Amino acid sequence: IKFFLLAAPFFRKENALSVEAVVDCASDTGGATYNVGPGQAYDYATIGAVPLDTLQPGDHVCIYPGTYREKFVINRSGTPSAPIVIKGIPDASGNLPVIDGDGAVTPLFLDYWGENRNLVKIGAASYPNPTGGGPPEHIRVEGLRLQNARLDAGITYTSDSGATEQSYAKNAACLHIEQGRHIQLVGNEITGCGNGIFVTPGNSGDILVERNYIFGNGHTSSIYEHNVYTETSTIVYKYNRFGPLCSTCLGNNLKDRSAGLTIAYNFIEGGNRQLDIVDSSIYNADQNYADTLVYGNILIETSVNNGNRQMVHYGGDSGNSAIYRTGTIHFYHNTLLSTRPGKTTLVRLSSDQATMDARNNVIYVADDSAGSNLELLAEKRGTLLFTNNWVRPGYFNWVSATYGGSVTEVGTVLESGTETIFTNSNFDAPPYDLHLAASLDFSAGNAPGVTPVGEEYVMHVSNQIRSNLDLGAFGYGQLPPPPTGSPTSPPSLSPTTREPTWFPTSPPSSSPTISPTYSGYCSDQTGRCSFGGNASECGCFPIARRQLLKGREHGSAHGSLRRKLKKKTPSPTQSATPQPTRTPIKATLPPTDAPTKEPTHQPTSSPTAPVPCECLETATPTSSPTPNPSKPPTDAPMEPPTSSPTNGCLTKNVSCNPANQTECCSGVCDLKGQSW
């Protein structure tokens, strides 16, 4: 049996490397390479030391093994042929670098709102500004373990104003796309957050979620947080492993409100529902809102923390039935297993005009203590076209005949006697091996115009080409090829331009923890420093990074450093200048989530010493910001920014005016725009 790895667009395959090999990560699209890792073999000790605000098309931020207690925003753009890539490099055992929200520190030069809503955020920031002025585009986040951004008494972070002990919101996400198009999330582990992945509607679209392991997210006793929660224009889920949510968490596994939704070749275990596909007030007029594709998936309704007995919900939940989905969910070549006690329901259609076209599926309910415990419809509403599906005998068409819906059956294949259709006798226990024991080649073909089934999921490894169209998610006789290493081995191909193959399942056990403590910049722009006890070492100055960008355009040292870094990769014997010890500034005023306006005063040349300014009891910005925080999904609202902070002195709880260059307040007026 031939085994294939399918590359995502604009990423090619590389030569194989051994498990022991040092894995390179370098831009092959003309950009700069920023290597992050512990020790002197790397350019940067922390992610926040990288110039995230000036990333250009083709740039690669390569993050080597370790635990990084940092949080940040990506608000720059690549191009179709030269994306910006944020990439983790696994260790020799295949463990991914960890970005941990517990105790995470935000770089002070960044300025973005909604910090309590995310660990890693894409789009929507006051600074940096996105390339070209629009939402950030062509970004790839790959090979990272993102964890621990949730409302918990023991989990806090430090904001971009330096305010410590900040709590996350209940619905905080490991990865939050607030604005962004052509975004790829590939080969990551995402766990321990309110929402694993969250996509805000309005200014986002064309998102690929591929080969990730997403598990253990949600909030205790809450139905509003999920493993993933997305609302956008065109999103594809492929080859992902969705594990159960956290213990006693009541959210759904995959909840979506998007137009142009495709869910293909995934393994989805547990959750209140495995799939909750509901309405959108933003995209309900989109031409792709009417049709949803769900094919080649394995859906597991478990006996533990199992929530709703409906495996799939299609329609709406906002209460505004005028925008409920009234199109068709094309549901074909999936394998469904329920091990919950009692009844299991295939689907709830919450609109009379909604249709499920269910073809060529295998639906197995393990509990047959009362005959069959399968119900096809939660209520007699909508239309179920039930064509050539394998089910056990004695099932019911609907739970209650409340409305005027219908079930149309064609060629349904029933179990006979005590027939077992799966190869593994323990198919109903983890790891839920549902490969066929005999051919079920009764395929009725797909509905006209839908994507044909040509692949199948390889259990927690990857995917492979499928040679036949038996019912369900697996073709008969197509057992997965034996792996050449354990599921925690590193990728067999260079991660520079490919998707990780394996699903690592645990964090590094011995990697060092990297916690950034930087706080300033040298006034001659030659490096970073600690604003405080060693301020005299280089004229340490908390200058905004936007001024460094301006200096770079005039041939500054920072620009020279960037050119020097192009095509550079580390080696274990490589030496580098040790990172200076840095101490974060502690703010006396809490931050606000509101975006701040661009400063009206910028020097035309780089300062050579701290710039004094005049203290004012109050300060009024020359103009108010005009943020555009997009409307979030219905049951997880994000409040828009309501106010804008002023500039502030670094050493006192007072405002200051950066336009007035007279000494005041025994400190420096920070041009970044935040009050300290």
VEXDO-62472 format. One line per 2 residues: number of its first residue (from 1); for each residue x, y, z of C-alpha. Coordinates in steps of 0.02 Angstrom, whole numbers, plus 32768, in hexadecimal, padded with zeros to 4 digits. Layout:
NUM	X Y Z ~ ...
//
This chain:
1	8000 8000 8000 ~ 8047 80A6 7FCD
3	8053 812D 8052 ~ 804C 81E5 8021
5	8068 828B 8077 ~ 8004 8314 8023
7	8056 83BE 8026 ~ 7FF3 845C 8042
9	7FF9 84E3 7FBB ~ 80A3 8535 7F9D
11	80FF 84BA 800F ~ 816D 8435 7FC0
13	81B4 8392 8005 ~ 8268 838B 8042
15	82E5 82FE 8053 ~ 82CC 828A 80E7
17	8331 82A1 8186 ~ 8359 8221 820B
19	830F 822C 82B9 ~ 83B7 8265 82FE
21	83D4 82EA 8279 ~ 83DA 83A3 82A2
23	8342 83EC 824B ~ 835F 848A 81EA
25	82E2 8516 81DE ~ 830B 859D 8161
27	82AA 8609 80E9 ~ 82B1 85C5 8039
29	8248 8654 7FF3 ~ 82C3 86E3 8002
31	8295 871B 80B1 ~ 82F9 872A 8151
33	830B 869B 81CD ~ 82FC 86BC 8288
35	8336 8629 82F2 ~ 82F1 8625 83A4
37	832E 85AF 8429 ~ 838F 859B 84CC
39	844B 85AC 84CF ~ 84C9 8605 8462
41	84A9 85A1 83C4 ~ 8411 860B 839B
43	83F6 86BF 8367 ~ 836F 86E1 83EA
45	8348 8699 8494 ~ 8291 86CC 8490
47	820A 86DD 840D ~ 81EB 8790 8446
49	829E 87BF 8419 ~ 8275 879F 8362
51	823A 883A 8302 ~ 8188 87F9 82F1
53	814F 88A7 82C1 ~ 81BA 88B2 8224
55	81A8 8803 81DC ~ 81AB 8801 811F
57	816D 8783 809B ~ 81D0 86E2 80A4
59	8211 86FD 8155 ~ 821F 8662 81C4
61	821C 8667 8282 ~ 8265 85BE 82B2
63	8243 858B 8366 ~ 82B1 8500 83AB
65	8287 8488 843A ~ 825C 84D5 84E2
67	81CB 8520 8543 ~ 81AD 85D7 8519
69	813F 8637 8593 ~ 8112 86BE 8516
71	8079 8700 84BB ~ 8075 876D 8420
73	8017 87AB 8387 ~ 8043 8790 82D0
75	8006 8822 8269 ~ 8075 8822 81CE
77	8057 87D7 8121 ~ 80B0 875E 80AF
79	8084 8739 7FFB ~ 8041 869B 7FA5
81	80F1 8668 7F72 ~ 8148 86A9 800E
83	80DE 8693 80AA ~ 8115 86C8 8157
85	8138 8627 81B7 ~ 813A 8610 8274
87	817F 8561 8287 ~ 81AA 84EC 8316
89	8238 846F 8306 ~ 821D 83CB 8366
91	82A0 8380 83D7 ~ 82F1 82D8 83B9
93	825A 827F 8405 ~ 81DD 82DE 839A
95	819F 8352 8424 ~ 816B 83FC 83E5
97	81A7 84A3 842D ~ 812A 84DF 84AF
99	80DD 858D 84B7 ~ 8090 8593 8564
101	8012 8617 8599 ~ 8030 85F8 8652
103	80A3 8686 8685 ~ 80B3 86C2 85D1
105	8102 876D 85AF ~ 80CC 87DD 851F
107	8155 8841 84C5 ~ 8147 88F7 84F7
109	815C 8937 8446 ~ 80B9 88E5 840F
111	8015 8940 8427 ~ 7F73 88DE 840E
113	7ECA 88D1 845D ~ 7E71 8838 84A1
115	7F0F 87F2 84F0 ~ 7EAA 878D 856C
117	7E56 8732 84DD ~ 7EEC 86D6 8495
119	7F99 868A 84A4 ~ 7FCB 86A1 83EE
121	7F65 871C 8389 ~ 7F5F 8741 82CF
123	7F26 87EF 8299 ~ 7ED2 8883 82EF
125	7F59 88EC 8342 ~ 7F81 89A3 8357
127	8037 8976 833C ~ 8080 8928 82D5
129	801F 895E 823C ~ 7FF7 88D9 81BA
131	805A 88DE 8119 ~ 7FF9 893D 8095
133	7F79 897F 8111 ~ 7EFD 88EF 8103
135	7EE8 8857 8173 ~ 7F83 87E9 817F
137	7F8F 8765 80F7 ~ 7FF0 86C9 80CA
139	8029 8692 8177 ~ 8053 85E0 81AA
141	805F 85A6 8260 ~ 80AC 84F9 8269
143	80F1 8479 82E1 ~ 80CE 84CD 8389
145	807B 8493 8428 ~ 800B 8520 8465
147	7FC4 850D 8514 ~ 7F7B 855B 85B1
149	7F1B 85F8 8583 ~ 7E7E 85EA 85EC
151	7E23 8637 8680 ~ 7E77 85E5 8714
153	7EA9 862E 87BC ~ 7F5B 85F0 87A6
155	7F78 8624 86F1 ~ 7FAA 86D8 86CB
157	800D 8739 8649 ~ 806A 87DF 8636
159	801C 8858 85BA ~ 806E 88C3 8534
161	806D 8954 85B0 ~ 80D1 88EF 862E
163	803D 88D3 86A3 ~ 8055 882E 86FE
165	7FDC 87AE 8746 ~ 7F5A 87C7 86BD
167	7ED2 8743 86AE ~ 7E96 86F5 860C
169	7DE1 86FF 85D6 ~ 7D72 8668 85E6
171	7D6D 8653 852A ~ 7E27 8674 850C
173	7E70 8614 8479 ~ 7F18 85BF 8461
175	7F14 8606 83B0 ~ 7EA0 8695 8382
177	7E8C 86D5 82D1 ~ 7E34 877C 82E4
179	7E64 87BD 8239 ~ 7EC1 875F 81B0
181	7EB2 870C 8108 ~ 7F0D 8677 80BC
183	7F41 8634 8166 ~ 7F84 8583 8180
185	7F89 852B 8229 ~ 7FEA 848A 820F
187	802F 8402 827F ~ 8012 8457 8327
189	7FDA 8416 83D0 ~ 7F55 8485 841E
191	7F1A 8463 84CF ~ 7EEB 84AD 8578
193	7E94 854B 8539 ~ 7DE1 858A 8542
195	7DD1 8575 8486 ~ 7E5A 8517 842D
197	7E49 8579 838A ~ 7DD7 8610 837A
199	7DB6 866F 82D8 ~ 7D5A 8715 82E0
201	7CE9 8740 824B ~ 7CE9 87DB 81E1
203	7D9B 87EC 81A1 ~ 7DDD 873C 8193
205	7DD7 86B2 8113 ~ 7E2B 8625 80B3
207	7E6A 85C5 814A ~ 7EB7 8518 814A
209	7EBC 84B1 81EB ~ 7F21 8415 81C3
211	7F75 8386 8223 ~ 7F5F 83D5 82CE
213	7F3E 837B 8372 ~ 7EB8 83E0 83CE
215	7E80 83A0 8478 ~ 7E5D 83CC 852E
217	7E15 8479 850E ~ 7D73 84C4 8554
219	7D3B 8508 85FB ~ 7CF8 84A6 868E
221	7C39 8498 868F ~ 7C28 8510 85FB
223	7BD7 84EC 8551 ~ 7C22 8587 84FE
225	7CD9 8556 84E6 ~ 7D10 84D1 846A
227	7DA7 8479 8421 ~ 7D91 84E9 8389
229	7D15 8576 836B ~ 7D1C 85CB 82C2
231	7CB7 8645 825A ~ 7D07 867C 81B7
233	7CFE 8676 80FA ~ 7D45 85D0 80BA
235	7D99 855C 8137 ~ 7DDA 84AB 811E
237	7DFC 842A 81A7 ~ 7E66 8398 8168
239	7EC3 8307 81B9 ~ 7EAF 834B 826A
241	7E9E 82E8 830A ~ 7E1B 8332 837F
243	7E25 82E6 842C ~ 7DA8 82F8 84BB
245	7D93 83A0 8510 ~ 7DD1 83BB 85C1
247	7D7D 835A 864D ~ 7CCD 839C 8678
249	7CD7 8417 85E6 ~ 7C31 841E 8588
251	7C5E 846F 84E3 ~ 7C5A 8424 8435
253	7CEF 83DA 83DF ~ 7CE4 843A 833B
255	7C6C 84CE 8338 ~ 7C5F 8537 829C
257	7BF8 85C5 8250 ~ 7C59 85D9 81AD
259	7C2C 85E3 80F7 ~ 7C91 856C 808B
261	7CB0 84E8 8112 ~ 7D09 8444 80E9
263	7D2C 83BD 816C ~ 7D8E 832E 811D
265	7DF1 8298 815D ~ 7DF3 82C8 8216
267	7DE9 825F 82B5 ~ 7D6E 82B3 832D
269	7D56 8266 83D9 ~ 7CDE 82A3 845F
271	7C92 834B 8485 ~ 7BDE 8380 84A6
273	7BC9 8364 83EB ~ 7C53 8331 8375
275	7C16 83B0 82F4 ~ 7BAE 844C 8317
277	7B94 84AA 8273 ~ 7B23 853E 8290
279	7AEE 85EA 8253 ~ 7B4D 868A 822F
281	7B0D 873C 822B ~ 7BA7 876E 81C7
283	7BB1 86EB 813D ~ 7AFC 86B2 8127
285	7AF3 870B 807D ~ 7B96 86BD 803F
287	7B7B 8648 7FAB ~ 7BDE 85BF 8006
289	7B73 85C7 80A3 ~ 7AF3 854D 805D
291	7B65 84B6 8046 ~ 7BD8 8460 80C3
293	7C49 83CB 809B ~ 7C6B 8346 8120
295	7CC2 82AA 80DE ~ 7D42 8225 810A
297	7D3A 8248 81C6 ~ 7D37 81D7 825F
299	7CBC 8217 82E3 ~ 7CBE 81CA 8391
301	7C32 81E9 8410 ~ 7C7F 81AC 84B3
303	7C34 8165 8551 ~ 7C91 81E2 85C0
305	7C61 829A 85CE ~ 7BF5 827E 8535
307	7B7A 8310 8540 ~ 7AF5 831B 84B8
309	7AC5 8278 8463 ~ 7AC2 82D1 83B9
311	7B65 82B3 835C ~ 7B44 833A 82D9
313	7ADF 83DB 82E1 ~ 7ABD 843F 8242
315	7A56 84DE 8238 ~ 7A60 8564 82BE
317	7A5E 858F 8376 ~ 7A53 864D 837E
319	7995 8652 8389 ~ 7989 86B4 82E5
321	7943 862D 8273 ~ 794A 86A4 81DE
323	7A07 8689 81D2 ~ 7A0B 85CF 81FB
325	7A5F 8560 817B ~ 79DE 8527 80FD
327	7A55 84D1 8083 ~ 7AA1 8423 8081
329	7B23 83CF 80EB ~ 7B73 834D 8079
331	7BA3 82C2 80F1 ~ 7BF8 822E 809C
333	7C77 81A3 80B8 ~ 7C83 81C4 8173
335	7C91 813F 81FB ~ 7C2F 8163 829C
337	7C3F 8103 833E ~ 7BDA 8122 83DC
339	7C08 80CD 847F ~ 7B94 8136 84EB
341	7B0F 80D7 854D ~ 7A5D 80EA 850D
343	7A26 814A 8475 ~ 7A94 819E 83F2
345	7A53 8219 8370 ~ 7AA8 8230 82C9
347	7A74 82E4 82A5 ~ 7A07 8374 82DB
349	79CC 83E4 824D ~ 798E 8485 829D
351	793A 84CC 8201 ~ 78AA 8484 819B
353	790B 84B4 80FF ~ 79AF 8461 8133
355	79E7 83BE 80E0 ~ 7A65 8338 810B
357	7A9A 82CD 8076 ~ 7AE5 8238 80D2
359	7B36 81B8 805D ~ 7BAC 8125 806E
361	7BC7 8136 812A ~ 7BE3 80B2 81B0
363	7B80 80DA 824F ~ 7B9C 8063 82E1
365	7B45 8078 838A ~ 7B95 7FFF 8404
367	7B0A 7FFB 8486 ~ 7A84 7F85 8443
369	7A38 7F5B 84ED ~ 798E 7F9B 84B3
371	7995 7F5D 8400 ~ 79DE 7FED 839F
373	7A07 8091 83F4 ~ 7A22 80F4 8354
375	79AE 8185 8326 ~ 79CE 81DA 8280
377	797B 8281 82A3 ~ 796A 82DB 8348
379	78BE 8317 8312 ~ 7856 830A 8275
381	789B 83A9 822B ~ 78FB 83C7 818A
383	7924 8343 8108 ~ 7998 82AE 811F
385	79CB 8255 8080 ~ 7A0F 81AF 80C1
387	7A64 8151 8034 ~ 7ACC 80B0 803D
389	7B00 80BC 80F4 ~ 7B30 802B 8165
391	7ACB 8029 8207 ~ 7A93 7FA5 8283
393	79DD 7F6C 8275 ~ 794E 7FB7 82D9
395	797D 806D 82CF ~ 78FE 80FB 82D7
397	78E6 8186 8258 ~ 78CD 820F 82D9
399	78BE 822F 8393 ~ 781B 828E 8389
401	77A4 82B7 82FA ~ 7794 836D 832C
403	77AB 83C1 8284 ~ 7790 839A 81CC
405	7839 8351 819D ~ 785F 82B0 813F
407	78DA 8220 812F ~ 78F4 81D6 8082
409	7952 8130 8082 ~ 79A6 80E1 7FEA
411	7A0D 8042 7FEE ~ 7A30 803F 80A9
413	7AA5 7FB0 80D9 ~ 7A78 7F59 817C
415	7ADB 7EEA 81F0 ~ 7AA3 7E35 81ED
417	7AA2 7DD1 828F ~ 7B3F 7DE9 82F8
419	7BAC 7E1E 8267 ~ 7C47 7E82 8294
421	7C87 7EF6 820E ~ 7D27 7F34 8261
423	7DCF 7EDB 8262 ~ 7DFB 7F05 8316
425	7D8E 7EAE 8397 ~ 7DAE 7F3F 840E
427	7D74 7FC0 8390 ~ 7D03 8015 8411
429	7D94 8043 8485 ~ 7E27 80B8 8469
431	7E7B 80CA 83EF ~ 7DD7 80A1 8393
433	7E1C 803E 8300 ~ 7D89 803B 8286
435	7DDA 7FEA 81EE ~ 7D68 7F71 8192
437	7D70 7EB5 81A5 ~ 7D1D 7E9A 80FD
439	7CF3 7F00 8065 ~ 7C5A 7F70 806C
441	7C64 7FA4 7FB7 ~ 7BB1 7FE0 7FA6
443	7BDA 8094 7F7F ~ 7B50 80F8 7F2E
445	7BC8 817D 7EF3 ~ 7BCB 8230 7F2E
447	7B4D 82B8 7F12 ~ 7B6D 831E 7E73
449	7BEA 83AA 7E88 ~ 7C39 8377 7F2D
451	7CF1 834D 7F49 ~ 7D13 8294 7F26
453	7D62 8228 7FAD ~ 7E15 81FE 7F7D
455	7E70 81EC 8023 ~ 7E5B 81A9 80D3
457	7E98 81D7 8180 ~ 7F2C 8173 81C3
459	7F0F 8160 827D ~ 7F69 81EF 82D5
461	7FF3 81F2 8254 ~ 7FBE 8245 81B2
463	7F59 8212 8118 ~ 7F68 81A0 8082
465	7F1E 818A 7FD6 ~ 7E83 811B 7FD8
467	7E76 8095 7F53 ~ 7DBF 8062 7F67
469	7D19 80AA 7F9E ~ 7CD6 8035 8021
471	7C55 8081 8095 ~ 7C9B 80EB 8121
473	7D40 8147 813A ~ 7DB3 80B1 8116
475	7DC6 8046 807D ~ 7DCA 7F8A 809B
477	7E7C 7F44 809E ~ 7ECC 7FEF 80AF
479	7F1A 7FE1 815A ~ 7F8F 8070 8184
481	8046 8051 815A ~ 80B0 8029 81F4
483	8105 80C9 8233 ~ 81C1 80D1 8229
485	81C7 811C 82D8 ~ 8154 813D 8368
487	80C8 81C0 835A ~ 813B 8235 83BA
489	81C9 8227 833D ~ 81FD 82C3 82DE
491	81C3 82DC 822B ~ 821C 8270 81AD
493	822D 8303 8137 ~ 8274 83AF 8155
495	81F2 841D 81AC ~ 8231 84B3 814A
497	81AE 84A0 80C3 ~ 813B 8411 80F3
499	80B3 83E1 816C ~ 80E6 837D 8206
501	80B0 82C8 81F2 ~ 809C 828A 82A5
503	8028 82BC 8332 ~ 809A 82D5 83CA
505	8039 82BB 846A ~ 80A1 8301 84F7
507	8108 839C 851D ~ 81C6 8394 8527
509	81FC 8348 85CB ~ 82A8 8394 85DC
511	82AC 842F 856F ~ 82D7 84D2 85C4
513	8254 8556 85E6 ~ 8274 85FD 8592
515	8223 8694 85E6 ~ 8249 873D 8596
517	827F 87C9 8609 ~ 82AE 8850 858A
519	8262 88FD 8595 ~ 82C1 897C 852C
521	832A 89A5 8497 ~ 83D7 89F1 848D
523	83CC 8AA4 8451 ~ 844E 8A82 83CA
525	83DC 89F5 838A ~ 8464 8971 839E
527	8401 88FC 840D ~ 8387 88DE 849B
529	83A7 8907 8550 ~ 835B 8914 85FD
531	830E 89BD 8626 ~ 833D 89D0 86DB
533	83DC 89A8 8739 ~ 844A 8999 869F
535	83FF 8A27 863A ~ 84AB 8A76 8626
537	84F1 89E0 85CA ~ 84B3 8A1F 8521
539	843E 8AAF 8542 ~ 83B1 8A34 855C
541	8311 8A83 8520 ~ 825D 8A40 8516
543	824B 8A7F 8465 ~ 81B7 8A3E 8401
545	81E6 89BC 837F ~ 8191 8A25 82F9
547	8223 8A9F 830D ~ 829D 8A12 82EC
549	823E 89EF 824C ~ 8251 8AA3 821A
551	830A 8A9A 8243 ~ 831D 89FB 81DE
553	82D8 8A51 8144 ~ 8367 8ACD 8157
555	83EB 8A45 815D ~ 83F2 8A2A 8219
557	8452 89A3 8274 ~ 83AE 8945 828B
559	839A 893A 81CE ~ 844C 88FC 81BC
561	842A 8876 823E ~ 8392 883A 81DC
563	83F7 882C 813B ~ 847D 87CD 819A
565	83FD 874F 81D8 ~ 83C1 871D 812A
567	83D8 8664 8105 ~ 842C 864A 81AE
569	8412 85A6 820C ~ 8460 856E 82B0
571	84CD 84DA 82D8 ~ 84F2 848B 8380
573	85A3 84D1 837D ~ 8574 857E 8342
575	859E 860C 83BA ~ 853A 86AA 83D2
577	8539 8742 8443 ~ 84DF 8714 84E3
579	8436 8766 84FB ~ 843E 87F4 857A
581	83E3 87DF 861D ~ 8340 883D 8615
583	82C1 8870 8698 ~ 8210 889E 8668
585	81C9 8946 869A ~ 8139 8935 8714
587	80AB 89AA 86ED ~ 804D 8A0A 8770
589	7FB1 8A17 8705 ~ 7F53 8981 86BF
591	7F4C 8972 8601 ~ 7EB1 8986 8599
593	7E7D 8916 850B ~ 7E55 89AD 849F
595	7EC7 89CE 840B ~ 7F31 8A6A 8416
597	7F45 8AEB 838E ~ 7FE4 8AFE 832C
599	8050 8B83 8383 ~ 804B 8C2D 8333
601	8101 8C50 835A ~ 8190 8BEA 8316
603	8245 8C22 8311 ~ 8294 8C29 8265
605	8333 8BDD 82A8 ~ 835D 8B60 832E
607	8373 8BA9 83DD ~ 8419 8B96 8433
609	83DC 8BAA 84E5 ~ 8339 8B9A 8546
611	82C1 8C22 8510 ~ 8273 8C85 859F
613	81C6 8CCD 8590 ~ 814A 8D38 85F0
615	80D7 8CEA 8670 ~ 8020 8D16 8663
617	7F98 8CEB 86DF ~ 7F2C 8CB8 864B
619	7F50 8C9F 8594 ~ 7ED8 8C9D 8503
621	7F0A 8C3F 8465 ~ 7F04 8CA5 83C6
623	7E8E 8C26 8379 ~ 7E2E 8B8D 83AE
625	7E58 8AE3 8367 ~ 7DE1 8A90 82F0
627	7DF1 89D9 8318 ~ 7D8B 895C 82BA
629	7D77 88C9 8330 ~ 7D10 884D 82CF
631	7C72 8801 8313 ~ 7C9A 875A 8366
633	7C31 86BE 835D ~ 7B89 86CF 83B4
635	7BA7 8671 8454 ~ 7C55 86B4 8477
637	7C49 8771 8468 ~ 7CE4 87DB 846C
639	7CC6 888B 84AC ~ 7D07 8913 8438
641	7D8C 898A 8478 ~ 7D3A 8A1D 84CF
643	7DC7 8A96 84F6 ~ 7E77 8AC6 84C4
645	7F07 8AD9 853F ~ 7F7A 8B6F 853C
647	8036 8B78 853C ~ 8082 8B5E 85E7
649	811D 8B7B 8650 ~ 817D 8ADE 8676
651	819C 8B00 872D ~ 80FD 8B55 876B
653	8043 8B3F 8761 ~ 802B 8BDB 86F6
655	800E 8C04 8641 ~ 808B 8C63 85D7
657	809A 8CBC 8532 ~ 8120 8C77 84BD
659	8118 8D14 8452 ~ 815E 8D7E 84DF
661	8218 8D57 84F9 ~ 8233 8D9F 85A7
663	8266 8D33 8639 ~ 81E0 8CEE 86AB
665	81AE 8C67 8724 ~ 825D 8C20 873C
667	8244 8BAD 86A9 ~ 821F 8B9D 85F1
669	817E 8BB4 8590 ~ 815D 8B13 8532
671	812A 8B35 847D ~ 80D9 8A8A 8471
673	8035 8AD4 84A8 ~ 8010 8A72 8546
675	7FFE 8ABC 85F4 ~ 8076 8A72 8673
//
